[in-house]
Amino acid sequence: MSKCISVAASAMAVAILMGASALLAGAQTAVTTYHYDNYRTGWNPNETTLTPANVKKPGFGRLETVALDDQVDGQPLVVPGVMITAGAYQGTTHDVVYVATEGNTVYAIDAHSGTVLLKPNFGTPVRYPLGCGNNGPNVGINSTPVIDTGSNTLYVMVYTQGSAPTYTLHALDLGSLTDKVAAQTVVASHTLTNGTTFNFNAKYQRQRPGLLLANGSIYAGFGSFCDFSANLSRGWLLGWTAGTLAPFPSNQLNDLQPTDHDTFFLSSIWMSGYGLAADDAGNIVFVTGNSDANSYDGVTNIQESVVKVNSTLTTVVDLFTPDNQVSLDQGDVDFGSGGVLVLPDQPGSIPHMAAAAGKDGNLYFMNEDNLGGYSPNQNNVLGTYSIGGCWCGQSYYQAADGTGRVVASGGTQVRLYQVQTSPKAALNLLEISGYINGGQDPGFFTAISSNGTSNPVIWAVSRPKGSGKNPLFLYAFDPNAKNNKMKQLFSLRAGSWPNLGGNSNLAPVVANGEVFVASYKTLEIFGLAGGNAKAKKH
């Protein structure tokens, strides 16, 4: 396999490519983590094929439809030039798309032909955990895995039903999808403020956020199933050493209070599947959900907050909590329904910034070095912007004028903001798209492709419309349109979603002239010279 290096059109683009790297041979790009990099920008600046000029019908369309065994909630990952070392295709090299399903199957699929190269299954998924229907009948692999191309390892969190529900972290070889070391059963404990021990119990914890590979370690966040058994479920952040899967001696538990008058704890990490982020110092950044409205103190219970924890999970470094955290708790209006975007370094007096939004539709623009803490009277942030209800997460790219862009996707429209760094930091609204077709809760997920800072395209996947077979649609937009209205380039059905009780938190993936959308029992592959593809058996 060719040696991987980071390639970009600017120093800033080089800095952000912690998860997407270009291969010298053929300038192929690997997408190894949720939203392309550990900042969670959703930006691939190495796309030389797809442009606003050619992303249109009939030249661009569906190339392949690959049948899968179950619903997919995680994002596909892409690695070019993988030598397959097991199964019917061993001894051959392929550009591979990796897709993990709620049926606990990990697929290795040829990115061009749609041929299923490998498909090991890792055990029986848990059906309707605690009776929660938020994710379809099965909960197996719920989160986006993460890949280390340096060691040819795919890390994936598997949820299985045995005598009791169990989480197991696997380190799989990219070429064979077999365990490189013994899989690690997830166990953890934390001391509460009264000195008692609270133990992790997989029966009550849901591992939804995308996995993070940073600091030579694997990190996973946990929340609840439909807020059920809130007396027994709490928000955890756990870590393991990459390679060996040795668990950290310390972890982050967001609610340390031993009692509550409503016995309602939580403070979950769920973020609609958005990945845990890491900043330049290696800190882990995430957003928490609801808890009892009378229990917040920012120390022993940290709900409705952007939280920054150090790399060893021993210390909360910083946080931001909205001034209306009480009403957010009271109304189940989770700030934690969305993830947090860490912006790449910016010029000016505030080099490190972050953005996060939740159910109430407020996008908070923060100084990532001083998130703002908590005040009941005001939000000490750089700015607050209305984007619509956000079961979503932001994206980012750098434009040709040298300034950054934040792409928000709350409600049913894409909103494009310019990052202003002087005389003060702010977000300036530039464009708004037309309406994204769909239903369920508001918000959706985006990605951006460009060739350096040229030819940017914003991609989005809608939530199901709720009619017929509940179709999903892939959209493409030109962010360089005029008159403050973003031009829609393309829209086409991209799968279906029969589980209307569980949000389709689906993020498109663009790499090497193709777009990948995984949904209910299918992987759709789009590209140039697209036509109507027939489903390939799994």
Legacy VTK file of the C-alpha trace (Angstrom):
# vtk DataFile Version 3.0
C-alpha trace
ASCII
DATASET POLYDATA
POINTS 538 float
0.000 0.000 0.000
1.291 3.453 -0.873
2.578 5.675 1.866
-0.047 8.112 3.253
0.728 11.794 3.676
-1.484 14.792 4.374
-2.004 16.981 1.333
-3.880 20.264 1.169
-3.900 23.559 -0.629
-2.869 25.591 2.386
-1.151 25.335 5.755
-4.525 25.457 7.457
-5.842 22.557 5.392
-2.717 20.560 6.216
-3.308 21.170 9.904
-6.843 19.855 9.925
-6.245 16.637 8.067
-5.871 14.388 11.110
-8.330 11.878 9.723
-8.313 12.387 5.936
-5.000 11.838 4.212
-4.062 11.735 0.539
-2.113 8.869 -0.989
0.677 9.836 -3.345
-0.286 7.228 -5.922
-3.291 8.605 -7.766
-3.813 11.317 -5.098
-6.332 9.073 -3.401
-7.926 10.284 -0.175
-8.600 8.158 2.891
-11.531 9.021 5.151
-10.664 7.354 8.433
-12.861 9.042 11.025
-16.215 10.742 11.492
-16.439 14.038 9.584
-12.958 13.536 8.105
-10.780 14.791 10.980
-10.674 15.134 14.757
-11.892 18.734 14.592
-15.002 17.246 12.882
-14.878 19.738 10.002
-16.599 17.444 7.495
-14.215 18.876 4.854
-12.315 16.981 2.173
-10.026 19.558 0.471
-8.502 16.945 -1.850
-11.441 16.378 -4.214
-10.210 17.017 -7.759
-13.009 15.309 -9.695
-16.355 16.582 -8.441
-17.050 20.278 -9.009
-20.093 22.563 -9.101
-19.873 22.345 -12.896
-20.270 18.559 -13.187
-22.371 17.614 -10.159
-25.643 17.603 -12.065
-27.921 15.230 -13.942
-27.497 13.258 -16.109
-23.708 13.151 -15.810
-23.693 12.631 -12.049
-25.821 9.955 -10.430
-26.039 6.584 -8.751
-23.295 4.118 -9.689
-23.970 1.196 -7.356
-26.421 0.036 -4.696
-25.019 -2.509 -2.247
-27.392 -4.548 -0.076
-26.533 -4.806 3.638
-27.949 -6.917 6.477
-29.337 -4.134 8.693
-29.756 -0.432 9.320
-26.616 1.735 9.326
-26.286 4.606 11.807
-22.565 5.275 11.523
-20.731 7.030 8.705
-18.910 4.979 6.028
-15.096 5.136 6.008
-12.836 4.906 2.951
-9.291 3.553 2.569
-7.665 3.235 -0.873
-5.217 0.489 -1.787
-6.083 -2.149 0.826
-4.644 -5.620 0.338
-7.390 -8.117 1.176
-5.893 -11.025 3.128
-8.928 -13.207 3.846
-11.969 -14.597 2.079
-12.651 -15.085 -1.619
-10.760 -11.939 -2.659
-7.562 -12.433 -0.669
-4.398 -11.428 -2.457
-6.098 -8.562 -4.312
-5.860 -4.823 -3.685
-8.962 -2.637 -3.548
-10.119 0.848 -2.697
-12.377 -0.089 0.197
-15.458 1.393 1.829
-16.004 0.133 5.382
-19.598 0.088 6.647
-20.777 -1.187 10.038
-24.414 -2.152 10.644
-26.757 -2.465 13.594
-26.701 -6.195 12.859
-23.053 -6.194 14.071
-21.650 -6.857 10.619
-18.607 -4.951 9.374
-18.471 -4.779 5.569
-15.441 -4.196 3.372
-16.815 -3.135 -0.031
-14.993 -2.279 -3.249
-15.547 1.457 -3.634
-16.018 1.288 -7.404
-17.741 -2.001 -8.228
-19.722 -2.358 -5.008
-18.441 -5.911 -4.566
-18.610 -7.144 -0.967
-15.076 -8.280 -0.157
-15.514 -9.187 3.522
-18.472 -9.207 5.927
-17.683 -10.755 9.322
-20.394 -10.664 11.963
-19.551 -10.045 15.620
-22.561 -11.414 17.447
-26.271 -11.016 18.074
-27.340 -7.375 18.480
-29.579 -6.237 21.314
-33.229 -5.901 20.293
-35.102 -2.821 21.501
-32.848 -2.092 24.517
-35.062 -1.287 27.536
-37.957 -1.130 25.066
-36.464 1.922 23.333
-37.446 2.179 19.668
-35.261 5.166 18.910
-32.885 3.150 16.762
-34.884 0.442 15.059
-35.295 -3.171 16.203
-31.572 -3.849 16.623
-28.771 -2.001 18.342
-25.412 -3.481 17.410
-22.745 -1.181 15.999
-24.354 2.207 16.577
-21.357 4.541 16.294
-18.927 5.368 13.503
-15.724 3.291 13.816
-12.283 4.860 13.424
-9.292 3.706 11.369
-5.546 3.998 11.990
-3.943 3.600 8.560
-0.477 3.559 10.129
-1.205 0.224 11.783
-3.916 -0.938 9.329
-6.424 -1.137 12.165
-10.155 -0.460 12.318
-11.519 0.156 15.819
-15.210 -0.603 16.309
-17.584 -0.781 19.291
-19.930 -3.787 19.191
-23.093 -4.246 21.311
-24.175 -7.862 21.776
-26.916 -9.743 23.578
-25.647 -12.644 25.643
-26.682 -13.434 29.196
-26.614 -9.626 29.523
-26.012 -6.812 27.013
-22.280 -6.211 26.558
-20.082 -3.655 24.788
-16.862 -4.940 23.249
-14.148 -2.814 21.632
-12.430 -4.539 18.691
-9.196 -3.723 16.859
-9.614 -5.287 13.404
-7.041 -5.769 10.674
-8.089 -3.751 7.597
-7.296 -6.573 5.182
-9.024 -9.443 6.990
-11.405 -7.757 9.472
-10.205 -10.152 12.152
-9.126 -9.198 15.681
-5.489 -8.135 15.949
-5.578 -8.387 19.757
-8.124 -9.770 22.186
-11.308 -7.684 22.096
-11.868 -5.617 25.233
-15.150 -5.896 27.163
-16.166 -2.442 28.353
-16.120 -2.106 32.133
-15.681 1.018 34.235
-16.392 2.487 37.637
-16.276 5.942 39.184
-16.451 7.275 42.725
-19.459 9.476 43.508
-19.276 12.488 45.813
-20.336 10.455 48.849
-17.520 7.953 48.361
-19.635 5.164 46.906
-18.768 3.461 43.618
-20.947 3.696 40.529
-20.356 0.940 37.981
-20.803 1.063 34.237
-23.685 -1.187 33.164
-23.997 -1.808 29.436
-27.703 -2.588 29.785
-28.450 1.081 30.432
-25.800 2.832 28.313
-25.920 3.642 24.597
-22.696 4.198 22.647
-23.782 6.543 19.860
-21.115 9.258 19.240
-18.447 8.486 16.643
-15.269 6.988 18.104
-12.201 9.221 18.418
-8.569 8.233 17.810
-6.295 10.841 19.404
-3.243 10.929 21.659
-2.518 7.310 20.758
-5.824 6.369 22.362
-9.409 5.420 21.525
-12.249 7.382 23.159
-15.966 6.572 23.329
-18.919 8.493 24.736
-22.040 6.909 26.215
-25.600 8.066 26.802
-28.968 6.440 27.395
-31.706 4.594 25.548
-34.637 7.032 25.163
-33.793 8.457 28.640
-35.218 5.199 30.029
-33.883 3.973 33.393
-32.566 7.471 34.050
-31.967 6.384 37.645
-29.331 3.946 36.380
-27.918 5.641 33.272
-25.274 8.389 33.274
-23.026 10.015 30.709
-19.597 8.369 30.467
-16.430 9.165 28.524
-14.077 6.187 28.435
-10.643 5.634 26.923
-8.332 2.795 25.874
-4.742 2.677 24.644
-4.719 2.136 20.876
-3.163 -1.127 19.794
-3.348 -2.963 23.095
-6.900 -1.848 24.031
-5.795 -1.472 27.645
-8.478 0.592 29.427
-7.579 3.920 31.009
-7.314 3.975 34.812
-9.468 7.127 34.817
-12.663 8.146 33.083
-15.138 11.011 32.926
-18.566 10.589 34.555
-20.722 13.674 33.983
-23.069 13.199 36.950
-21.309 12.376 40.224
-24.240 13.068 42.511
-25.286 10.048 44.599
-28.922 11.076 45.053
-31.531 13.129 43.268
-35.087 13.883 44.353
-36.376 12.658 40.976
-33.748 9.882 40.665
-33.072 11.299 37.193
-29.341 11.478 36.430
-28.163 11.095 32.786
-26.069 14.082 31.526
-25.526 11.835 28.527
-23.100 12.137 25.618
-25.108 11.381 22.470
-24.833 14.284 19.967
-27.003 12.538 17.329
-24.026 10.368 16.445
-21.590 13.251 15.813
-18.045 12.304 16.779
-16.173 13.298 19.910
-13.750 16.089 18.949
-10.139 16.770 19.939
-8.373 20.133 20.023
-4.711 20.944 19.310
-3.727 20.240 22.905
-5.271 16.759 22.776
-8.240 17.667 24.968
-11.514 15.849 24.271
-14.510 18.096 23.540
-18.180 17.047 23.551
-21.688 18.219 24.455
-23.927 16.796 27.181
-27.677 16.289 27.341
-30.346 16.702 29.988
-30.522 15.805 33.654
-32.678 16.894 36.591
-33.351 20.615 36.355
-32.369 21.237 39.976
-29.078 19.366 39.977
-26.637 21.423 37.864
-23.547 22.863 39.538
-20.995 22.527 36.738
-18.770 20.305 38.851
-20.617 17.305 40.260
-23.192 17.396 37.490
-22.419 18.877 34.074
-25.511 18.685 31.904
-26.511 20.864 28.902
-22.878 21.869 28.360
-19.932 21.882 26.013
-17.278 20.084 28.066
-13.508 19.906 27.558
-11.671 17.066 29.318
-7.920 16.436 29.303
-6.468 13.531 27.341
-6.165 11.190 30.329
-9.782 11.845 31.378
-8.749 13.006 34.827
-9.710 16.683 34.683
-12.492 18.860 33.287
-10.436 21.648 31.720
-13.230 23.992 30.659
-16.937 24.174 29.880
-19.727 26.332 28.520
-23.273 26.059 29.840
-26.105 28.188 28.391
-27.782 30.573 30.807
-31.126 28.806 30.239
-29.882 25.376 31.300
-32.746 25.003 33.799
-35.437 25.406 31.148
-33.499 23.167 28.758
-33.622 20.418 31.387
-37.248 21.069 32.226
-38.353 20.848 28.606
-36.048 18.001 27.515
-34.514 20.504 25.079
-31.060 18.928 24.995
-28.075 21.058 24.101
-26.441 17.657 23.573
-28.558 16.776 20.513
-25.758 18.299 18.404
-22.005 17.903 18.349
-19.246 20.476 18.764
-17.097 21.634 15.843
-13.554 22.739 16.718
-12.399 25.215 14.085
-8.885 24.937 12.623
-6.521 27.702 13.733
-7.704 31.189 12.804
-5.716 34.419 12.385
-6.134 37.167 14.945
-6.275 37.400 18.714
-8.521 34.342 19.162
-6.889 31.500 17.246
-8.990 28.669 18.649
-12.772 28.665 18.216
-15.633 26.197 18.479
-19.311 26.030 17.542
-22.178 23.937 18.883
-25.976 23.944 18.698
-28.805 21.881 20.168
-32.541 21.346 20.109
-33.464 24.978 20.786
-31.679 26.085 17.597
-29.106 28.436 19.138
-25.666 28.114 17.578
-23.049 29.188 20.128
-19.754 30.490 18.753
-17.064 30.100 21.418
-13.454 30.854 22.231
-12.154 27.287 22.497
-9.433 28.424 24.902
-12.039 29.996 27.205
-15.396 28.395 26.480
-17.365 30.777 28.683
-18.292 28.854 31.819
-21.762 29.396 33.241
-23.660 32.507 34.218
-27.422 32.603 34.903
-27.516 36.143 33.491
-25.643 35.967 30.185
-23.772 33.675 27.835
-20.090 34.579 27.768
-19.514 33.468 24.182
-18.374 35.155 20.984
-21.859 35.094 19.485
-25.219 33.344 19.376
-27.025 32.631 16.088
-30.427 31.124 15.311
-30.149 28.162 12.929
-33.245 26.069 13.703
-33.541 22.968 15.854
-30.326 20.985 15.641
-30.254 17.228 15.797
-27.129 17.900 13.743
-23.541 19.119 13.711
-21.637 21.868 11.959
-19.088 21.600 9.145
-16.225 23.892 8.129
-14.068 24.758 5.127
-11.717 27.491 3.976
-12.885 29.640 1.066
-10.858 31.113 -1.765
-10.822 34.526 -0.055
-8.707 33.031 2.723
-11.381 33.121 5.416
-13.148 30.213 7.045
-16.743 29.135 6.551
-19.021 27.458 9.091
-21.807 25.368 7.570
-24.829 25.046 9.873
-27.616 22.553 9.212
-30.322 23.167 11.791
-33.974 23.149 10.826
-34.444 22.352 7.132
-31.908 24.655 5.480
-28.147 24.967 5.065
-26.793 28.240 6.449
-23.342 29.429 5.431
-21.388 31.762 7.732
-18.112 33.567 7.143
-15.711 33.462 10.092
-14.815 37.030 11.019
-11.666 37.376 13.119
-11.179 41.169 13.233
-11.961 43.638 14.753
-13.856 41.049 16.785
-14.664 37.387 16.300
-18.096 36.718 14.815
-20.020 34.677 12.256
-21.494 36.587 9.317
-24.390 34.944 7.483
-23.652 34.748 3.755
-26.164 32.357 2.194
-29.160 30.152 2.943
-30.185 27.136 0.877
-33.647 26.122 -0.170
-35.514 23.658 2.011
-34.174 20.149 2.528
-36.935 17.618 1.896
-37.610 15.493 4.968
-39.223 15.043 8.342
-38.503 13.586 11.795
-36.767 16.029 14.129
-35.161 19.143 12.626
-31.579 19.224 11.438
-29.394 17.057 9.214
-25.701 16.485 8.421
-23.383 17.923 5.787
-19.954 17.456 4.235
-17.856 19.696 1.995
-15.620 18.717 -0.902
-13.183 21.047 -2.669
-9.895 21.125 -4.529
-7.950 23.142 -1.978
-10.063 26.273 -1.701
-11.463 25.926 -5.234
-14.734 24.380 -6.406
-16.389 23.783 -3.017
-19.554 21.693 -2.959
-21.750 21.307 0.134
-23.369 17.872 0.435
-26.313 16.943 2.662
-28.514 13.924 3.364
-32.132 14.585 4.299
-34.101 12.771 6.934
-36.991 10.610 5.641
-40.039 12.291 4.234
-42.424 9.927 6.021
-44.382 8.751 2.999
-44.230 5.712 0.759
-40.992 3.912 1.579
-39.734 6.885 3.608
-37.037 7.926 1.134
-33.841 9.802 1.932
-32.284 12.268 -0.509
-28.725 13.312 -1.285
-28.318 17.035 -2.004
-25.459 19.065 -3.428
-25.169 22.868 -3.227
-22.875 25.494 -4.707
-21.794 27.802 -1.842
-20.411 30.366 -4.271
-23.819 31.364 -5.581
-24.942 34.978 -5.641
-27.815 36.982 -4.132
-27.525 35.279 -0.723
-29.275 32.167 -2.046
-27.325 28.959 -2.259
-27.732 27.200 -5.614
-28.933 23.603 -5.503
-26.899 21.500 -7.927
-28.356 18.060 -7.437
-30.927 15.968 -5.560
-31.622 12.251 -5.853
-33.056 9.519 -3.686
-30.301 7.896 -1.631
-31.915 5.070 0.304
-34.848 4.689 2.671
-35.539 4.786 6.406
-38.577 2.847 7.689
-37.743 3.561 11.341
-39.458 6.931 11.717
-39.148 6.674 15.510
-35.357 6.875 15.237
-33.561 9.709 13.499
-31.453 8.969 10.440
-28.299 10.765 11.588
-26.588 10.121 8.270
-23.520 11.991 7.055
-22.475 11.772 3.388
-18.881 10.879 2.548
-17.120 12.331 -0.512
-13.799 10.879 -1.633
-11.979 10.311 -4.917
-14.816 11.365 -7.197
-17.493 9.352 -5.404
-20.137 9.987 -2.749
-21.190 7.301 -0.272
-24.478 7.193 1.654
-25.272 4.267 3.949
-28.817 3.943 5.301
-31.369 1.164 5.833
-29.851 -2.058 4.481
-28.075 -0.284 1.624
-24.917 1.543 0.663
-25.459 3.905 -2.252
-22.430 4.953 -4.330
-22.744 8.078 -6.501
-20.380 9.519 -9.063
-19.937 10.766 -12.606
-21.501 8.756 -15.446
-24.045 7.581 -12.899
-27.106 5.597 -13.900
-29.676 3.374 -12.269
-27.799 0.677 -10.410
-29.049 -2.722 -9.361
-28.625 -3.853 -5.776
-25.714 -6.176 -5.109
-26.333 -8.979 -2.649
-24.575 -8.775 0.693
LINES 1 539
538 0 1 2 3 4 5 6 7 8 9 10 11 12 13 14 15 16 17 18 19 20 21 22 23 24 25 26 27 28 29 30 31 32 33 34 35 36 37 38 39 40 41 42 43 44 45 46 47 48 49 50 51 52 53 54 55 56 57 58 59 60 61 62 63 64 65 66 67 68 69 70 71 72 73 74 75 76 77 78 79 80 81 82 83 84 85 86 87 88 89 90 91 92 93 94 95 96 97 98 99 100 101 102 103 104 105 106 107 108 109 110 111 112 113 114 115 116 117 118 119 120 121 122 123 124 125 126 127 128 129 130 131 132 133 134 135 136 137 138 139 140 141 142 143 144 145 146 147 148 149 150 151 152 153 154 155 156 157 158 159 160 161 162 163 164 165 166 167 168 169 170 171 172 173 174 175 176 177 178 179 180 181 182 183 184 185 186 187 188 189 190 191 192 193 194 195 196 197 198 199 200 201 202 203 204 205 206 207 208 209 210 211 212 213 214 215 216 217 218 219 220 221 222 223 224 225 226 227 228 229 230 231 232 233 234 235 236 237 238 239 240 241 242 243 244 245 246 247 248 249 250 251 252 253 254 255 256 257 258 259 260 261 262 263 264 265 266 267 268 269 270 271 272 273 274 275 276 277 278 279 280 281 282 283 284 285 286 287 288 289 290 291 292 293 294 295 296 297 298 299 300 301 302 303 304 305 306 307 308 309 310 311 312 313 314 315 316 317 318 319 320 321 322 323 324 325 326 327 328 329 330 331 332 333 334 335 336 337 338 339 340 341 342 343 344 345 346 347 348 349 350 351 352 353 354 355 356 357 358 359 360 361 362 363 364 365 366 367 368 369 370 371 372 373 374 375 376 377 378 379 380 381 382 383 384 385 386 387 388 389 390 391 392 393 394 395 396 397 398 399 400 401 402 403 404 405 406 407 408 409 410 411 412 413 414 415 416 417 418 419 420 421 422 423 424 425 426 427 428 429 430 431 432 433 434 435 436 437 438 439 440 441 442 443 444 445 446 447 448 449 450 451 452 453 454 455 456 457 458 459 460 461 462 463 464 465 466 467 468 469 470 471 472 473 474 475 476 477 478 479 480 481 482 483 484 485 486 487 488 489 490 491 492 493 494 495 496 497 498 499 500 501 502 503 504 505 506 507 508 509 510 511 512 513 514 515 516 517 518 519 520 521 522 523 524 525 526 527 528 529 530 531 532 533 534 535 536 537
